Amino acid sequence: MNRGARGQSPGPDQDSGPCPGRLDAGQAERGSGTILAAALGIVVMLMTAGVLLLAQAGVMASRAASAADLAALAGADAARGITRGDPCSIAATVANRHSAALLSCTVVGGEIVEVRTQMAQHSPFGVATGRARAGPPP
């Protein structure tokens, strides 16, 4: 028991030290920084995962567009007689080499080839598709 200056018990105006059942302001918030840091870390990880998924979808769309462009160019070369073979079968071969499937192939006017491709891999945001048209220079 704490004694006052003259050996007496402290009065109601004097502090007798920490009460056993009561927490002061500093102790009531102990560990809150850990919780906030953990929550912030989780939010940062979720945001990073979202950005990576969007980046993956962008890459897949770019690959599908590239496969469509190259397939259309190869098909147009075959349609013009620069290379041998059926324009659509050549376009399908080129699309397959770029991990894409040829969804449609149309030869317009004898020299213009229109193709649609779809990537073999799927992303969480759906299937990446590409469309292209190629023909002789104007």
Solvent accessible surface area in square Angstrom, and as a share of the most:
residue,aa,sasa,rsa
1,M,190,0.85
2,N,88,0.45
3,R,150,0.55
4,G,25,0.24
5,A,112,0.87
6,R,214,0.78
7,G,40,0.39
8,Q,123,0.55
9,S,68,0.44
10,P,37,0.23
11,G,34,0.33
12,P,143,0.90
13,D,143,0.74
14,Q,105,0.46
15,D,128,0.66
16,S,66,0.42
17,G,27,0.26
18,P,135,0.85
19,C,70,0.42
20,P,146,0.92
21,G,84,0.81
22,R,179,0.65
23,L,118,0.59
24,D,90,0.46
25,A,85,0.66
26,G,56,0.54
27,Q,89,0.40
28,A,69,0.53
29,E,122,0.55
30,R,191,0.70
31,G,46,0.45
32,S,51,0.33
33,G,49,0.47
34,T,96,0.56
35,I,119,0.60
36,L,125,0.62
37,A,65,0.50
38,A,55,0.43
39,A,49,0.38
40,L,116,0.58
41,G,30,0.29
42,I,96,0.49
43,V,81,0.47
44,V,82,0.47
45,M,127,0.57
46,L,122,0.61
47,M,130,0.58
48,T,70,0.41
49,A,48,0.37
50,G,32,0.30
51,V,93,0.53
52,L,114,0.57
53,L,69,0.34
54,L,111,0.55
55,A,54,0.42
56,Q,79,0.35
57,A,24,0.19
58,G,42,0.41
59,V,75,0.43
60,M,7,0.03
61,A,49,0.38
62,S,66,0.42
63,R,131,0.48
64,A,0,0.00
65,A,44,0.34
66,S,55,0.36
67,A,1,0.01
68,A,0,0.00
69,D,70,0.36
70,L,79,0.39
71,A,0,0.00
72,A,0,0.00
73,L,100,0.50
74,A,23,0.18
75,G,0,0.00
76,A,4,0.03
77,D,48,0.25
78,A,10,0.08
79,A,24,0.19
80,R,96,0.35
81,G,59,0.57
82,I,106,0.54
83,T,64,0.37
84,R,228,0.83
85,G,52,0.50
86,D,82,0.42
87,P,21,0.13
88,C,35,0.21
89,S,59,0.38
90,I,38,0.19
91,A,0,0.00
92,A,29,0.23
93,T,62,0.36
94,V,26,0.15
95,A,0,0.00
96,N,99,0.51
97,R,186,0.68
98,H,79,0.35
99,S,65,0.42
100,A,4,0.03
101,A,48,0.37
102,L,42,0.21
103,L,79,0.39
104,S,46,0.30
105,C,32,0.19
106,T,69,0.40
107,V,61,0.35
108,V,56,0.32
109,G,79,0.76
110,G,45,0.43
111,E,76,0.34
112,I,49,0.25
113,V,0,0.00
114,E,57,0.26
115,V,1,0.01
116,R,105,0.38
117,T,0,0.00
118,Q,49,0.22
119,M,4,0.02
120,A,71,0.55
121,Q,110,0.49
122,H,118,0.53
123,S,15,0.10
124,P,93,0.58
125,F,119,0.50
126,G,36,0.34
127,V,64,0.37
128,A,14,0.11
129,T,70,0.41
130,G,8,0.08
131,R,194,0.71
132,A,12,0.09
133,R,148,0.54
134,A,12,0.09
135,G,30,0.29
136,P,48,0.30
137,P,101,0.63
138,P,184,1.16
